[in-house]
Amino acid sequence: MSFNIMSYFTAHEIRDIIISLLIISGLFAYIFSRGSPDILSVFINLFPIMIVAVGLGFLLHELAHKFVAIKYGYFAEYKMWLNSLIFSVIIAVLVGFVIALPGAVYVYNVESKEDNGKISIAGPLTSIILSVIFLLLMQFVFFSPLLLILFFIGFFINSFLAFLNMLPIGGLDGKKVFKWNPILWLVTTGIAFILFVYSWNLWSQMIL
């Protein structure tokens, strides 16, 4: 029996994912190229890096939510937040800061606190795994500054994404995980926090 992953996605969902992926990657490429004498050239070089380092993290984080939800028998669909993306573009241009809220996976009719917690923690766990992979890859790059930049950005963004989403506030994943299993929430948040602080310290050293 063949497995067709695309059968789990609607046409407008694929559209929303692609648009979100391109805009978020483009925003980070723009932020990192600001101030450069040749901003267009730097942006063009950084854009594919951001698709891998940032876009991949965003995509896998959301897909983790979706497929865990499907595993437990729920219908789940990614929806782009158009107003949020427009706001993100405006803030990036005017302030030079990225507010990465492109959209979210909506899971319908979740029946239990446990299912909700497991679906919610899937995204941050994916981000943690990605951040560790990028961190490990950084240790083996001695010949390509471009690869080092790619791996560092991947480490930084994914560790930040994991920690941010584990905060137990608003509609973030952390609030649902905390309600389900406070101990697991504490351990996962602690790991995400350590990774993010380490990435921030590396960033501080790089810009000094």
ChimeraX attribute file (.defattr): number of C-alpha atoms within 10 A of each C-alpha:
attribute: neighborCount
match mode: 1-to-1
recipient: residues
	/A:1	3
	/A:2	4
	/A:3	6
	/A:4	7
	/A:5	7
	/A:6	9
	/A:7	8
	/A:8	13
	/A:9	14
	/A:10	12
	/A:11	9
	/A:12	13
	/A:13	16
	/A:14	15
	/A:15	15
	/A:16	18
	/A:17	21
	/A:18	14
	/A:19	16
	/A:20	24
	/A:21	20
	/A:22	15
	/A:23	19
	/A:24	24
	/A:25	24
	/A:26	22
	/A:27	25
	/A:28	27
	/A:29	23
	/A:30	25
	/A:31	16
	/A:32	18
	/A:33	20
	/A:34	16
	/A:35	9
	/A:36	11
	/A:37	9
	/A:38	10
	/A:39	15
	/A:40	13
	/A:41	11
	/A:42	16
	/A:43	22
	/A:44	14
	/A:45	14
	/A:46	21
	/A:47	22
	/A:48	17
	/A:49	22
	/A:50	27
	/A:51	23
	/A:52	16
	/A:53	26
	/A:54	26
	/A:55	26
	/A:56	17
	/A:57	28
	/A:58	28
	/A:59	16
	/A:60	16
	/A:61	25
	/A:62	23
	/A:63	21
	/A:64	21
	/A:65	27
	/A:66	26
	/A:67	18
	/A:68	20
	/A:69	25
	/A:70	16
	/A:71	10
	/A:72	13
	/A:73	11
	/A:74	17
	/A:75	16
	/A:76	20
	/A:77	24
	/A:78	22
	/A:79	18
	/A:80	21
	/A:81	15
	/A:82	15
	/A:83	12
	/A:84	15
	/A:85	21
	/A:86	13
	/A:87	16
	/A:88	21
	/A:89	22
	/A:90	15
	/A:91	15
	/A:92	17
	/A:93	14
	/A:94	9
	/A:95	10
	/A:96	16
	/A:97	17
	/A:98	18
	/A:99	17
	/A:100	19
	/A:101	17
	/A:102	23
	/A:103	19
	/A:104	18
	/A:105	19
	/A:106	15
	/A:107	18
	/A:108	11
	/A:109	10
	/A:110	15
	/A:111	9
	/A:112	9
	/A:113	14
	/A:114	15
	/A:115	18
	/A:116	22
	/A:117	20
	/A:118	19
	/A:119	24
	/A:120	28
	/A:121	26
	/A:122	23
	/A:123	26
	/A:124	28
	/A:125	20
	/A:126	21
	/A:127	29
	/A:128	28
	/A:129	17
	/A:130	23
	/A:131	30
	/A:132	17
	/A:133	14
	/A:134	22
	/A:135	21
	/A:136	14
	/A:137	16
	/A:138	18
	/A:139	10
	/A:140	9
	/A:141	14
	/A:142	9
	/A:143	8
	/A:144	9
	/A:145	10
	/A:146	13
	/A:147	15
	/A:148	19
	/A:149	17
	/A:150	22
	/A:151	23
	/A:152	22
	/A:153	23
	/A:154	30
	/A:155	32
	/A:156	24
	/A:157	21
	/A:158	31
	/A:159	31
	/A:160	23
	/A:161	24
	/A:162	31
	/A:163	25
	/A:164	19
	/A:165	21
	/A:166	28
	/A:167	18
	/A:168	17
	/A:169	13
	/A:170	9
	/A:171	10
	/A:172	14
	/A:173	26
	/A:174	27
	/A:175	20
	/A:176	26
	/A:177	28
	/A:178	19
	/A:179	14
	/A:180	19
	/A:181	14
	/A:182	14
	/A:183	11
	/A:184	13
	/A:185	22
	/A:186	15
	/A:187	11
	/A:188	20
	/A:189	23
	/A:190	14
	/A:191	15
	/A:192	27
	/A:193	19
	/A:194	13
	/A:195	23
	/A:196	24
	/A:197	15
	/A:198	15
	/A:199	23
	/A:200	16
	/A:201	11
	/A:202	13
	/A:203	14
	/A:204	10
	/A:205	9
	/A:206	8
	/A:207	6
	/A:208	5
